[in-house]
Every structure is written in structure tokens, then in C-alpha cells.
């Protein structure tokens, strides 16, 4: 008789719980059954942040964040690649004692301390870790807390670094296709033709070897409109040879995006865009810095290939300007700069409302990768997520994922495990730390609040 009643109540679900009160001796039993999937290892309403530590990987620098709590649960996040761990450590004094499950409230308390580019990495990384903690506390994957998912597999686009010969580049892109990737991106720019006479105007005034420097008045620190480098007809022909070779190798069935054209102005961008139109590229990325909205609008309206920017933008407001002005055809936030998971979803949702798709820029570890995966799963207008470590054989070893390989046949599966679904491989991380780095060493020096930071009186 007891078993019969229990079976009936199980089938009745929550309605059975109400009926169960008619049988007072079994109320506790029925409540336990109906809440069997609730995580009893934590009490979310009493959860408090007790610590924040970092472990910084090298080649390139990728600071991992671990936020600890009073209930033994830890959450993981990541400062954007090549960013400083100090962007996150500075926030420690601001979040100690707060409940990580109040993700939006904590985010609003710290978002003033982020900025564009890598400066957004601290806030974004902390926000990732908060979602990881909240998911673990409530025993659900992050995407579920974002409103559920639109897809259970995430399409990946494979970045392909440049080669100095069109045929070698074509073979490399074809190798990506053979690996199973269904969406590719190639880098090609004026540094590939700088030594060919008659291809560039005013290039001799710049040292191309300083492309990735912040030293003032160098090629790398001079925004595109101000170098006054121009591409000649011969230069366009040489650049087009790279795209033509890759397109012939991979075919037209696969989307092929592009990036890294060099520091050239609007006029040369338009001429390059026109020359590339026969090859139906998925997009032209970051042709000029993102903040020149009017110049972006001019480029976008002058060519038929889609334009895209956004990997260095912090928060949704600047994306809204680009979208409202129809300055680009697509947006491209880097979740580790944009403000984290929810802010990136808001960017995507705003684009959705205005007919603008969203691709995701990414070049970090599997921790940030999984944050992107949950965001992509929960955002309807998502197109594809970048994978920048295809050629790094040690990338997947950083985590103990239940599913390996993480990326297979050009897709990754959305995790069903709580939080981000990331379990760190301590041994592999210790092997890949920057020189002199430590594995989540204590950071008591960052616990003291050093200033009064309220923005109003």
C-alpha cells in the first residue's frame, strides 16, 4: 500500500506533493523525492565570496581566476589573453563577502573598473567565475540560468594564421577543412606584400616589425587612418591571389572570413573590399578601429561583403551605437573583454532585435572557451565561435573534460554539468604557467580597499 501511494505521488509530480499533505507521515519523504536534484552541498542564499586567486598561463599570457567561497565551492574565470592578472586582482576587495549568486548585483558593483580592450578582462573574468559558482550552487549549467538554450552544439570557426605564399596558405586552409571545420578564417594583410615593389604607397615610412608594440608613434601604435599607407592596383592583385588560392582549395560551400589587413585608411579598405567581392567572404574584420563609427558606415555602405568589428569593445553601449547606425553588418564581441557572459548575451539580443548577427571572438584557454559556449547556446542570433588554438596540442590538456576532444568535426557540445562544466587539470596547468608563476597562490595584499570609488555624491 505504501509503495502504491509513493508511485502515485511520483507520477503526479507537484500535484502529488499537495495530495501528500493528506498523508502526514509521508510528507518529508515526498519532499525529498521531488527535490532530489537540488544541490544540498550548498546553501545558495548563504554563499559568500572569501577569496580570489590567479594562475597565469604562458604563450600567450592567459590569467585564470579562481573565486572561493565559505561553503567550499570555487568558480573559475579568465582574464582576456595577453591581459594583466591585476585587472582581476584589483577587484578582490570589492567582492569579498558578497554572494556570488547575485551575479548582476556584483557585476554592477565592479563594472566601472573595466575598460575597452584587455582592460575589460578583469570584470569579464570575475563575471564568468560568478556564473560558474551560481551554476554549481544551484546544480544547473550556466546556459539554463540565461533562459535556456537555442542549440546543443556550437559551431566553431578556425583561425588560420598567415603564410607568405598563396599555395602554402591554401594547403594550410585545406588542412583545416580536413580536420572537420566547416567555417574558416584567414589572415592576410599588407605585410605580405611590403617587400614587393609597386604594391604600397608610404609603407617605407613605417617599420612593420613593430606591428605589435605600444611604443608611441610606431606602426603598431598608430591607428589605421593616420599611417596614410595606400594599396596600389598591383598590391590589390597580390593580396587577392592569397584569397583566390584559399577559396579554390576549400571551395565555396564553406564560409571563409578574413582579418588582419594592416593599418590602412578607409579608401584603401573600400578598394580592398571591392576587389574581394567575387570570393564571397563571410566578413571583413576590424578593417579600422571600432570607435570610428562614421568611417565604418562609409565602408559598409560602399561594399557588398559583410563588415564586422567589436572584439575590443567593453559593455553593450558602444555596440548599440554601431548597430543603431547600421555601421557594420555583424558584431563580434570577445566575451573576455565585453563584460562577461550576460553582457555578451545582451549584445547579441540587441543585435537580434535589429537584424544584426553576432559571431564571437575568442583566443583563450578552455575556461573562457566554455563561458563562450554557454553564451552562444543561449543567444539566438549567434553565428560561430572562434578557436584560436587549433595548432596547440596542449590546449585541451588544461582541463579534464568528460568529452574529449572538446572540438570535433567543427563543433563543440554544450555541457550539461553544473556551472561552466570545467574541471581544471592541475598538473597540466602547473606545467604551462608563465615563468615564475604559481598555482593559485594566496593574494592577501589585494584584500584591502584602497580608495573611495563611488561615482556620485
N, C-alpha and C positions, 0 to 999 in steps of 0.2 A: 504493500500500500504506500509506504514511504517512497519507494523508488518510482512508483507510478506518478505520485504528485510532483516529484522532482523533475521527471521527464516532461510533464505537462508544463511546468513553470519555465523550463528551459526553452521549450518551443514557443511559449507565449511571449518571451522577451521581457521588455519593460512592463508590459501589461501584466505579466506574471508576477512582477515584483509587488504591484498593488494587491493582487489576489493573495500573495504570500503573507500579507499582514493579517489575513484571516486565520493563519496558522502560526501563531506567535513563536512556537518552538522552532520554526524553520526560517525565520526572518534573516538571521545572521548568515545562515548557510546560503540562502538565495542571494543576498547582497554580495557575498564573497564570490559566488559564481558569476554574477553579472558584471563584476568589476575585476575579473581575473586578469585582464590585460593591463590594468593600471599599474604603473611602476611604483612599487611600495618601498623601493630602496631610497626614495627621496620624498621630501615634503615640499613641493614647489613653492608654496606660499612662505615658507621659512628659509628658503635658499638665499645665501649671502655670498658675495664675492670676497675672498680672503687673500688672493694673491694674483699677480700677473708676472709671468716669466717668458723669456725668449730663448730660442735656439736658432742660430743663424747659419743657414746652409751657404755653401760657396758655389761659384761657377755656374750661373751668376749668383750674386748675393740674394738670398731669399729668407727673410726673418720669419720664423714660425712663432706663433703666440700660444701660450697655454694659460688659461684663466682657471684658477682653482676656487673651490667653494667650501663652506662649512660642513657639507654633507659628503665630502669625498668624491664629488663629481667634477670632472675637468672638461673644459671646452677648448677647441683648437681653431685658430685662425691664422692669417698670414698677411704680413705687410707686402705690398707690391714688389715684384722683382726689382732689384737694384735700389730699393728704398732703405732708409735707415731704421733700425730697430727702435731708435729713440722716439720716432713718431708714435710708437705704441707705448713705450715705457713712460713717456710724459703723461699719459692718460691714467696711469695706475692710481695715483692719488685721487683722481676724480671719480673712480668707480668702486673703490673699496667700500664694502658694507652694503652695496646696492644689490637688489635682487636681479639676477641676470635674466629671469623670465620676463621682466618688464623691458623687453628689448627696445621698444620705441622710446620709452622714457629715458633709458640710459643713453641711447643714441642721441637724443635731443640735448642731453647734458654735455656731450663731448663733441658734437659735430662742428662747433665753432673753431675747434682746434685742428681741423683738416684744411687742405687746400688743393689746388689743381696739381696734376701730375703725381709724383711719388709722395707729395705732402698729404695726399688723401689716404695713404696706405695705413696709417695708424688707426684712424677711426674705422676704416673699412675692415681691417683685420680684427679689431675688437668686436665689431658688429657680427662678423662671421662666427666668432667664438661664442658670442651670446646666443645665437640661434642654435649652435651645436649643443650648448648647455640646456637650453629650453627644450629641445627635442629629446635629449636624454632624460630630463626630469619628467617629461610627460610621456615618454616611451613611444614617440612617433617620429618619422622622418621629417626633415625641415620643410620639404615641399608641402606636406599636409597642413602645416601651420600657415602657409602662404595662400591657402584657399584650395589646395588640391593641385592635381597635375593635368596638363593637356596631352602629355606624351610620356611613355615609359622608356623610350630610347632617345638619346640626344645625338644629333648629327654633328660630326667633328669636321672642321676644315684644317688641312695640314699645311702649315707654313713650310716654304721651301726656300732656304737661303740662296742667294745669287751665285751663279757660276760665271766665269769670264769668257765663256764660249757658248754660243747658242745650242750647239749639238750636245755638249755635256749637260747643259741645263735641261734640255729636252729629255735626256736619258734619266736624269735625276727625278724629274717630274713623273716620268713613266714608272719609275720605281715606286713612287708614292701611290700611283694608281694600282700597281700590282700588290701593294700591301693592303689594298681593300678600301682606301679612302675614296669617297665619292664627291669630294669638294676640295679643291686645291687653291693655294695662293702662291704667287711668285713675286720675288723682289727684283726689280730692275730699275736702274737709275743712271744718272749722268756720269757717275764714277766709272761705269763700264766703258764709256766712250771718251773719257777725258784725254787719253793719250793718242786718239785718232785725230789727225789734223783736219780742220774744217768742220768739226762737229759742234763746237760750243763757242760762244762769244763771251769774253770776260772771265773765262774759267781760270786763266793764268794768274788772276789777282788773288786766288784763294788756294790754300793748302788743304787738299782733300783728305790728307791723313789725319786732320783734326776734326773729322766729322762728329766724333762722339766726345767732344770736350766742352767744358763750360767756361773755358778761358775767354775773356772778353775780346770782341772784335776778331774772332776766328770764324771759319766756315761753320763749325758746329754750333756756335752761339749766335749766329746771325739768322734772323727769321727770313723765310723764303723770299718775300717781296723785295728785300733790301740787298741781296747779293748782286742783282742785275745780271745774272747769268742767263743767257738765251740759248735755245737749241736751234741749230740750223736745219735746213731740209736734209742735209746729209746725216746729221745727228739723229733726226727722227727716223730715217731709213734704218740706221744701225740699231736703234732701240727696238724698232718694230720687228727686226729679224729675230730677236730673242722670243718675243711673244708668238710670232708665227711658228717658230720651231717647236715651242712647247705645245701650242694648240694642235699642230699636226700630230704630235706624239700622243697626246691624251685624248684627242677627239673633241667634238662639240657637245657630247652628251653630259660631260662633267662640267659643273660651274668652275670657272677659273677667275679668281680675284687677283688683285695686284697691289703693290705697296713699294715705298722707298724709292721715289723717283729722283730725289735730290732737291736741293734748295733753289727752286726756280720760281719765277713770278707767275701771275695769273695768265698773262698772254701765252707763255710757253706751256702752261698747264692745259690751256684750251687747245692749242695746236697739237699737243701730245694726245689729248683725249680724242680729237678728231681723227688722228692717224690710226688710233687703235680700235675705232668703231667696227671695222669688219670682223674683229676677233671675238666679239660678244663677251667681253669681260663682265664678271659678276659685279664688280665695283672698282673704282679708283679711290684708294685710301689715303687720307692725310696729305693731299697734294699741297696744301698750305696749312699754317697753324689754325687750329679750330676756332680761335676767337675772332677771325676776320669774316664775320657773318655776311656782309655785303659782297665781299670778293668770292666767297663760297657760292653765293646766289648767282653771281655772274658766270662762274664756271659751270654750275649745274644747269643753268638755262641755255648754255652755249653748246653743250654736247649731249649725245644720246646714251652714253654709258653711265650707269648709276654712280653717284658720288657718295662718299661715306667718311665720317670722322667721329671722334669722341673718346678715344682711349685715354686721354689726359684730362678729361673734364670731371670735376668734383661736384656732386649733387645734381639734381634734376633741372634746376632753374636755367642753366646755360643750354642744356639740351632742348628745353622748351622754346628758347629763342630761335635755335636752328630749325626746329620743327615748325614753329609758327610762321617763320619767314620763308618756309619751303627752300631753305638754303642748301640742304642735302637731300638725297633720296633715301638714305638709310642712316641709322645711328649705330654707334659701335662703342659702347662703354666698356671699360675694364672694371670689373666688379671690385677689384682691389684698390682702385682709385676713386670710383664713383660714389662711394659711401656704404658699400656692402650689399647684402642680398636684397633687402626690402627696397632700398633706394633704387637699385638697378631694375627691380621689377616695376617700380613706379615709372621709371624712364620708359621701359618697354610698353607699359599700359598707356602712357600718354601718346607714344608713337602709334599704338594700335588705334586709339580714338581719332587720330588724324591721318590714318592711312600710311604710316611710315614703319617699315620693318626694322627689326633690331638683330644684329649679329653681336657676338661677344668676343672681345679681345682678351687673350689670356696668355701668360708666359711664366707661370709659377710652378709650385710643387703640386702634388696630388691633393693637398689640403684645400688650397684655393680652387683647384680644379673641381672638386666635389661641391664646393659652395656655388660655383657657376652652374653645375649640373642641376642642382635643386632649383635655382633661379630660372634656368632655361625650361625646366619641366613645368614650372608654374606660370610661365609667361606666354600668352597666346601667339604674339607676333614674332617669336624667336625664329631665327633662320639657321644659324650654325655657330658652333663654339670653336675657337682656335685652339690648336695643340701645337705648342712651340718646342716640344722636347721629343719629337719623333726619333731623332738620331741619338738620344741619350739612353743608353742601355740600363743605366742605374736609376732612372726616374721612377719606375714602378716599385722598385725595392724599398722606397721610403715609407711605404705603408703595407700593412698586412690585410689587403682586401680579400673578402671571401671569393670574389670573382677576379681571376687573372686570365688573360690580360685585361687591364682596365679598358683599353680601347681595342676594339676588334671589328674588322671589316668596316671601318669608318664610323662606327657608332660606339657609345658607351651606355650601359644600362643604369637607370636611376635607382639608387639604393633604397631598400625597404627597411634598413636598420635605423635605429633611433639617431636623431641629430643629423650631422653631415654624413654619417656612415663611414667615418675614417678611424682607423686604428693605426697608430704610428709604429713603425719598426725601429725601435730604439737603437739597435746595433747599426743598422744602415745609416740612420741619421747621424750618429756619432762619427761614422766613417766619412761623412760628407760635410761636416761642419767647416766653417772658414778656419783658417789657420789661427790657432789660439782660442778658438771658440769653445764654449762649454754647453752642456746639455741641460737646458732649463735651470741655470744657476739662480740662486736667490737674488732678489733685487730690492733689498730694504731701502736703499738710497733713493728710490723713486716713490716711497710711500708718503713723504711729506708734501703737502700742498704748498707751493712756493709763491703764489700770487692770488690776488682777488680778481676774478675774471668775468664777473657779471657785466653784460654789455649795456646795461641801462641803470639809471639812478632813480 
